[in-house]
Amino acid sequence: MTFTSENILLIMSILIFCSILISKVGFRFGLPSLLLFLVAGMIFGTDGLGLQFDNVGQAQFIGMVALCIILFTGGLETKFKEIKPILGPGLALSTIGVLLTTAFTGIFIYMLSEWKPFPLSLSMITCFLLAATMSSTDSASVFNILGQKKQGLKNNLKPLLELESGSNDPMAYILTILLIQVAGSLSAEGDINTGTIVLQALKTLVLQFGIGAIAGVVMGYASIWVLNRVNLKNTPLYAIMLMSTVFFTFTTTTLLQGNGYLAVYLAGIIIGNHKIVNRKDIFAFFDGMTWLVQVLMFITLGLLVNPHEMMKTAPAALLIGVFMILVARPLSVFITLLPFRKINFASKTFISWVGLRGAVPIIFATYPVVDGIEGSDIIFNIVFFITIVSLVVQGSSITWVARLLKLDLPEEEKETELGFEVPEEAGKLVELTLTAESLSNGNTLKELKMPEGMLVMMIKRDGKFIVPNGSRILKEGDKLLIIYDNDMPD
C-alpha cells in the first residue's frame, strides 16, 4: 500500500493511534516513547506491514517543520534564570563539543574503513560527513525523555542538557552542509582548494551564527510586542499567530543564509521569559503541537527506513555507536568542560551519558541522500541504527545512571495542579501542600500567618474545591492555591 490523497488521512490516523498505544505499553518497561514511535513506523513500513514510503525530500520537510516547533517550544519552556549560571558550559558543549565529537568519530570511522576485515570502505570525506550528521544531541529526545522521567537533577544539569541539545543543532548542520559541499566538489572536480574550503567554512559559520542570533532576538521581541498589543477577540488565534511567526522566522533567516533553527530557539527563549497575554493557552497549544509533530516525525522516519538494508550495516553501526557512547562523547565533554572546574566529575560523566541521538541526526542524514552524495545510503542506515541503539541504551537508563552517580533529586511536581491562571500583571500563583509541621501553630487560615501580599484563593481536598475563609478548618494534605504580588521574591 502507498500513500495517496484519498487514503493519507486514514493511514496517518491509524498510525498515530497505534503508535500511542504502543508507547503506552512500552512506557511500563522504561522505554522512551519516541523510540516506540520510530519502531511503529518500521512495523508499518516496507519490511513490516508493507506501507510504501520512500520520499526522502518529504521526510526532510516534515522533519524541518517538526524541529522548528520542537526547538521553539523548548525555548519557550527554558527559564533564563536557570540557564544563566550554565550559559558558558552549555554554549561550549553546543559548539566545541560538537566539533570534537565530529573529529573523534570521523577519525575512528576512517580507521575502521581502512581496516581490511571491516565490511565497509568509505572515503575520508564520507567518514567525517557521517560523523557530522550524528555530532549533535537530539533536542526532541532530550526534551521528551527528561520531561517523561519527571526527575530532578542536581547541579543545574537539566537546564544545561536542555540548553546544549536546543543550541547544538546549528553547528552539526553547518558541518554537515560544509562536508556535503566538499564531497560534491571532489566528485565533480577530483581536487579541491584547501584555502577556499577554510574561507568558505569561516564565512558560513559567521553567517549562520550571526544572522541566526540576530534574527532570533529581533523576532522574539517583535512577537512579544505584537502579542501584547494586537487585542484579538478569539484567544486561540494568539497561539496560531505565534506559530506563523515561528515559520516566518525560520524561512527568512534561512533565506538570509543564517541558521533558522538557532533563530527559532532564541526567539522561544525570549518570548518565554517575558510577559505575554494568554500565556497558559499559548504554552498548552505548543505543548500539544510538539507532541503531534514528534509523533509524525518519528513515524515518518520509521517508514522511510528499510530494516533489511539497515541490518546489512548493523555490525559497523554497532561498533561506531559503542565508540560514540563510550569514547567520543565522554572525551568531547571532558575536554570541552576543562575550563569549568565547578562542574564535578560525576556531573561530567552524566552529561557524557546523556548524549542522545534521535530524529535530528536522521534528518541531517537525509541531506546527503537528497544531494546524491556517494555512500549516502550507507550514512542514512548507519545513523538510523545508532539512533535506535542510543535511545534504547542511553534513553532508558537516564534515571538509573542519575541515581548511580547520586545526582538525582525528588520527582518534580507540576506547577499548576489546580489548573487556575491569572494574568501575569495581576500576580503570581503558587501551590502549597499542608503538612503537620505547617499546621503546628493552628489549623485555620487566620492562624497560618501568611506573609503580607499573599492570599489563599482556593483549597483542594480529596478532589473537591473549597472556598476559603479565615475560620475554615484545614487538614494535613490540603492543597492551597495562593496568589502573591509580583514584587515578592519567588
C-alpha positions in Angstrom: 0.0 0.0 0.0 1.2 3.5 -0.8 0.1 7.0 0.4 -2.4 8.7 -1.9 -4.6 11.8 -1.5 -7.6 9.6 -0.8 -6.1 7.4 2.0 -3.4 9.6 3.7 -5.7 10.7 6.5 -6.9 7.2 7.1 -3.4 5.7 7.2 -1.9 8.5 9.3 -4.8 8.4 11.8 -4.3 4.6 12.2 -0.5 5.0 12.5 -0.8 7.7 15.2 -3.4 5.9 17.2 -1.5 2.6 17.1 1.8 4.4 17.9 0.4 6.0 21.0 -1.0 2.6 22.2 2.4 1.0 21.6 4.2 3.8 23.5 1.8 3.3 26.5 2.8 -0.4 26.7 6.5 0.4 26.2 6.5 3.1 28.9 5.9 0.4 31.5 9.2 -1.1 30.6 11.0 2.2 30.8 11.5 2.7 27.0 11.4 6.2 25.6 8.1 6.9 23.8 9.9 8.5 20.8 11.8 5.2 20.2 8.5 3.4 20.1 7.1 5.8 17.6 10.1 5.1 15.4 9.6 1.4 15.8 5.9 1.8 15.0 6.9 3.4 11.7 9.2 0.5 10.9 6.5 -2.1 11.8 4.1 -0.5 9.3 6.8 0.2 6.7 8.1 -1.7 3.7 9.6 -4.7 5.6 6.7 -4.8 8.0 3.0 -4.5 7.0 4.1 -3.2 3.6 3.3 0.5 3.7 5.4 2.1 0.9 7.1 5.5 1.7 10.4 6.4 0.1 10.3 10.1 -0.5 13.3 11.4 1.3 12.5 15.0 0.4 9.1 14.9 2.0 10.5 13.3 5.1 13.1 16.0 5.3 10.4 18.7 5.0 8.3 17.1 7.8 11.4 16.9 9.9 12.2 20.6 9.3 8.7 21.7 10.3 8.8 19.5 13.4 12.2 20.7 14.5 11.0 24.3 14.2 8.1 23.7 16.6 10.1 21.4 19.0 13.0 23.9 19.3 10.6 26.9 19.7 8.7 25.1 22.4 11.9 24.1 24.1 12.9 27.7 24.1 9.5 28.8 25.5 9.9 26.5 28.4 13.5 27.4 29.1 13.8 29.8 32.1 16.6 32.3 31.6 17.3 32.4 35.4 18.0 28.7 35.2 20.3 28.7 32.2 22.2 31.9 33.1 24.6 30.1 35.6 25.3 27.4 33.0 25.4 29.5 29.8 29.1 29.2 29.3 29.4 25.4 29.5 26.2 25.0 27.6 27.3 27.0 24.6 30.8 25.4 24.8 29.2 21.9 24.5 27.0 23.0 21.7 29.9 24.3 19.6 33.3 23.0 20.6 31.7 19.7 21.9 30.0 19.1 18.5 33.2 19.8 16.6 35.3 17.4 18.8 32.6 14.7 18.5 32.8 15.0 14.8 36.6 14.9 14.8 36.9 11.9 17.1 34.2 9.9 15.5 35.3 10.8 11.9 38.9 9.6 12.7 37.6 6.4 14.2 35.3 5.6 11.2 38.1 6.3 8.8 40.5 4.0 10.7 37.8 1.3 10.6 37.2 1.7 6.9 41.0 1.2 6.3 40.9 -2.0 8.3 40.6 -4.9 5.9 38.1 -7.1 8.0 35.8 -4.1 8.2 32.8 -4.7 5.9 32.5 -1.1 4.6 35.0 1.0 2.6 34.4 4.8 2.9 36.3 7.8 1.7 37.7 10.2 4.3 35.1 12.9 3.5 32.3 10.4 3.8 33.6 9.2 7.2 33.6 12.8 8.5 30.3 13.5 6.9 28.8 10.5 8.7 30.3 11.7 11.9 28.9 15.3 11.4 25.3 14.1 10.9 25.5 12.4 14.4 27.5 15.0 16.2 24.7 16.9 18.0 22.4 15.6 20.7 18.8 15.4 19.7 16.6 18.2 21.1 13.4 16.2 20.7 14.8 13.2 22.5 16.4 15.2 25.4 13.4 17.4 26.0 11.0 14.5 25.8 12.9 12.0 27.9 13.9 14.5 30.6 10.3 15.5 30.8 9.0 11.9 30.6 11.2 10.8 33.5 10.0 13.7 35.7 13.1 13.5 37.8 15.0 16.4 39.1 18.8 16.6 38.7 21.4 18.3 40.9 23.9 20.9 39.8 21.7 22.6 37.2 22.2 19.6 35.0 18.7 19.6 33.5 18.8 23.2 32.1 22.4 22.5 31.0 21.4 19.4 29.0 18.3 21.2 27.5 20.4 24.2 26.5 23.0 22.0 24.9 20.5 20.0 22.9 18.5 23.0 21.9 21.5 25.0 20.7 23.9 22.4 19.2 21.9 21.6 16.0 23.3 24.7 14.2 26.9 23.5 14.5 26.1 20.0 13.4 24.0 21.4 10.5 26.9 23.7 9.4 29.4 20.8 9.5 27.0 18.6 7.5 26.4 21.2 4.8 30.1 22.1 4.5 31.2 18.4 4.2 28.4 17.8 1.6 29.8 20.7 -0.4 33.3 19.3 -0.2 32.1 15.8 -1.2 30.2 17.3 -4.1 33.3 19.2 -5.2 35.5 16.2 -5.0 33.1 14.2 -7.1 32.8 16.9 -9.8 36.4 18.1 -9.9 38.5 15.4 -8.3 40.5 18.0 -6.4 39.7 21.0 -4.1 41.4 24.1 -2.9 42.1 23.9 0.9 42.2 27.6 1.3 38.9 28.1 -0.4 37.3 25.5 1.8 38.6 27.2 5.0 37.4 30.6 3.9 34.0 29.2 2.9 33.7 27.4 6.3 34.5 30.6 8.2 32.0 32.6 6.1 29.3 30.0 6.7 30.0 29.9 10.4 29.8 33.7 10.8 26.6 34.0 8.7 24.9 31.0 10.3 25.5 32.0 13.9 25.5 35.8 13.4 22.3 36.1 11.3 20.6 33.3 13.2 21.2 35.0 16.6 20.2 38.5 15.4 17.1 37.2 13.7 16.1 35.2 16.8 16.4 38.2 19.1 14.6 40.6 16.7 11.7 38.2 16.0 11.4 37.3 19.7 11.0 40.9 20.8 8.8 41.7 17.8 6.5 38.8 18.6 6.2 40.0 22.2 5.2 43.5 21.1 2.6 42.2 18.7 1.1 39.6 21.0 0.6 42.2 23.8 -1.0 44.8 21.5 -2.9 43.0 18.8 -6.0 42.5 21.1 -7.6 39.6 19.3 -11.2 38.6 20.2 -10.6 34.8 19.8 -8.0 33.6 22.3 -6.8 30.5 20.2 -5.7 32.9 17.4 -2.8 34.1 19.6 -1.1 30.7 19.5 -1.8 30.3 15.8 -0.4 33.7 15.0 2.7 32.9 17.1 3.2 29.7 15.2 3.1 31.6 11.9 5.9 33.8 13.2 7.9 30.7 14.1 7.9 29.6 10.4 8.4 33.1 9.2 11.5 33.4 11.4 12.9 30.1 10.2 12.4 30.8 6.5 13.5 34.4 6.4 16.6 33.5 8.5 17.4 30.7 6.1 17.0 32.9 3.1 19.4 35.4 4.6 21.9 32.5 5.0 21.5 32.4 8.8 20.6 29.3 10.9 16.8 29.1 11.2 16.9 26.5 13.9 19.0 28.8 16.1 16.7 31.7 15.4 13.5 30.0 16.4 15.1 28.6 19.6 16.4 32.0 20.7 13.0 33.6 19.8 11.3 31.0 22.0 13.6 31.7 24.9 13.0 35.5 24.7 9.2 35.1 24.4 9.0 32.5 27.2 10.9 34.8 29.6 8.7 37.9 29.1 5.1 38.7 30.0 2.7 37.8 27.2 -1.1 37.6 27.1 -2.8 34.2 27.3 0.4 32.6 28.3 -1.1 29.4 29.6 -3.2 28.8 26.4 -0.2 29.5 24.2 2.1 27.1 26.1 -0.6 24.4 26.1 -1.1 24.8 22.3 2.6 24.5 21.6 3.0 21.6 24.0 0.3 19.7 22.1 1.7 20.7 18.8 5.2 19.5 19.9 3.8 16.0 20.7 1.9 15.9 17.4 4.9 16.8 15.3 7.2 14.5 17.3 4.9 11.6 16.6 4.6 12.4 12.9 8.4 12.9 12.5 9.4 9.7 14.2 6.7 7.7 12.4 7.7 9.2 9.1 11.4 8.4 9.6 10.5 4.9 10.7 8.5 4.4 7.5 11.5 5.7 5.4 14.0 3.1 6.5 14.2 -0.4 5.1 15.2 -2.6 8.1 16.7 -5.4 5.8 19.1 -2.8 4.3 19.8 -1.2 7.7 20.8 -4.6 9.1 23.5 -5.0 6.5 25.3 -2.1 8.1 24.4 -3.2 11.7 27.8 -4.6 12.7 29.6 -1.5 11.5 27.0 0.8 13.0 27.2 -1.0 16.3 30.9 -0.5 16.5 30.6 3.2 15.7 27.7 3.6 18.1 29.6 2.0 21.0 32.6 4.2 20.3 30.4 7.3 20.3 28.7 6.4 23.6 31.8 5.2 25.5 34.7 7.2 23.9 33.8 10.1 21.6 31.1 11.7 23.7 32.9 11.4 27.0 36.2 12.7 25.5 34.4 15.7 23.9 32.5 16.6 27.1 35.6 16.3 29.5 37.8 18.3 27.1 35.2 21.0 26.4 34.4 21.4 30.1 38.1 21.6 31.3 37.8 25.4 31.9 34.7 24.9 34.0 36.1 23.5 37.2 33.0 23.9 39.2 31.4 21.1 37.3 32.4 17.9 39.1 33.4 14.5 37.7 30.0 12.9 38.4 28.2 15.7 36.5 30.5 15.5 33.5 30.0 11.7 33.5 26.2 12.1 33.5 26.4 14.8 30.7 28.5 12.3 28.7 25.9 9.6 29.1 23.0 11.9 28.0 24.4 12.3 24.5 21.2 11.1 23.0 20.8 10.7 19.3 17.3 10.9 17.7 15.4 12.4 14.9 17.9 15.3 14.2 20.8 13.0 13.2 18.4 11.0 10.9 17.1 14.2 9.3 20.6 15.5 8.8 21.4 12.1 7.3 18.8 12.8 4.6 20.7 15.8 3.3 23.5 13.7 1.6 20.7 11.4 0.1 18.8 14.4 -1.4 22.1 15.8 -2.8 23.1 12.5 -4.3 26.4 12.1 -2.3 28.2 8.8 -2.9 27.7 6.5 0.1 24.7 8.5 1.3 22.5 5.3 1.7 25.2 3.8 4.0 25.2 7.1 6.0 21.5 7.0 6.5 21.3 3.4 7.5 24.2 3.7 10.0 22.7 6.8 11.6 19.3 5.2 11.9 20.8 2.1 13.6 22.9 4.2 16.0 19.8 6.3 16.9 18.0 3.1 17.9 20.9 2.0 20.0 21.2 5.4 21.7 17.6 5.6 22.6 17.5 2.1 23.9 20.7 2.1 25.9 21.0 5.7 27.0 17.4 6.9 26.9 16.1 4.0 29.0 18.9 4.3 31.6 19.0 8.0 32.4 17.2 7.6 35.8 19.4 4.7 36.8 22.6 6.5 35.9 21.5 9.6 37.8 20.9 7.5 40.9 24.2 5.7 40.5 26.1 9.0 40.3 24.0 10.4 43.2 22.8 13.3 41.0 19.0 12.6 41.3 16.5 14.8 43.1 13.0 14.0 44.2 10.4 13.9 41.4 9.5 17.4 40.2 5.9 18.5 40.8 3.7 20.2 38.2 3.5 23.9 38.7 -0.3 24.2 38.5 -2.1 21.1 39.5 -5.2 23.0 40.4 -5.4 24.4 36.9 -6.1 28.0 37.6 -4.5 31.0 35.9 -4.4 34.8 36.4 -3.0 37.5 34.1 0.8 37.9 34.7 0.4 41.6 35.6 -2.1 40.6 38.4 0.4 38.5 40.4 1.8 35.0 40.6 0.3 31.7 41.6 1.8 29.1 43.8 0.6 25.8 45.3 1.3 24.7 48.8 0.6 21.3 50.3 -0.1 21.5 54.0 2.0 19.3 56.3 1.7 18.5 60.0 4.5 21.0 60.7 2.8 23.8 58.8 -0.3 23.3 60.9 1.6 23.3 64.2 0.5 26.9 65.1 -3.1 26.3 64.3 -5.4 24.6 61.8 -7.3 27.6 60.4 -6.3 30.1 57.7 -6.1 33.0 60.1 -3.6 31.0 62.2 -1.3 30.2 59.3 0.1 33.8 59.4 0.6 34.2 55.6 3.1 36.9 54.7 1.7 40.3 53.7 0.8 40.4 50.0 -0.2 36.7 49.8 -3.8 35.5 49.6 -5.3 32.0 49.6 -7.7 31.7 46.7 -8.8 28.1 46.9 -8.5 24.9 48.9 -8.4 21.5 47.3 -9.2 18.5 49.5 -10.0 14.9 48.3 -10.6 16.1 44.7 -13.0 18.8 45.8 -12.6 22.6 45.8 -13.4 24.6 48.9 -13.9 28.4 49.0 -11.6 29.6 51.9 -12.4 31.9 54.8 -10.5 32.8 58.0 -12.2 30.2 60.2 -12.0 27.3 57.7 -10.5 24.2 59.4 -7.5 22.9 57.5 -6.2 19.4 57.3 -2.8 17.8 56.5 -2.6 17.2 52.8 -4.8 20.1 51.8 -3.6 22.0 48.7 -3.7 25.8 48.9 -3.8 27.9 45.7 -2.0 31.1 46.7 -1.7 34.4 44.8 1.0 36.9 45.7 2.4 40.2 44.4 4.9 40.2 41.5 7.2 42.3 43.7 7.6 39.5 46.2 10.6 37.2 45.7 10.0 33.7 44.3 
